[in-house]
Amino acid sequence: MMKEPGKVKLTKEDKEKFAREAKTLDPLEFLALSRFINDYKARFTKADLKFLNSHLGRRAERLLRNVVENFSFDDRPERKEDGETAGF
């Protein structure tokens, strides 16, 4: 009989890397990662799942903002992640 896998606990380093990498996901990577996390959400702790979804939500907002403002998913380098434009 096969033992059911337990919960995955993200380390501080895991969270730092995820936060950094989530900021640069292109739309296809975003969708694939969102699907993966959704498929395996039972494997993550509640706090870690909240952390992951929070960062994915920020990236989704950024991608949608890019489409509305630039008619493109591409990030503009002069724009900060929090929505402020540089130099203004």
C-alpha positions, 0 to 999 in steps of 0.5 A: 500500500502506498503512503499518501504524500504529506504537506510541502512546507516552503522555506524562506529561500523558496518564498524569496525565489518564488516572489522574485520569479513570479514578477517576471512570469509571461502569460503562459508561464503564469497560467501553467503555474496557476494550474499546477498550484491549483492541482496540488493545493492540498499539498501546501500548507494553508499559509503557503498557499495564501502566499503563493496565491497572493503573488500570483494575484499580483502578477495577474493584476500586472499582466491585465494592467499591461494589456489595458495600458500598453495593449501588450502583456510585456512589462515596461521597464520604467514602471515599478511593480507597485504601479508608480511610474518612475520619474513622476 
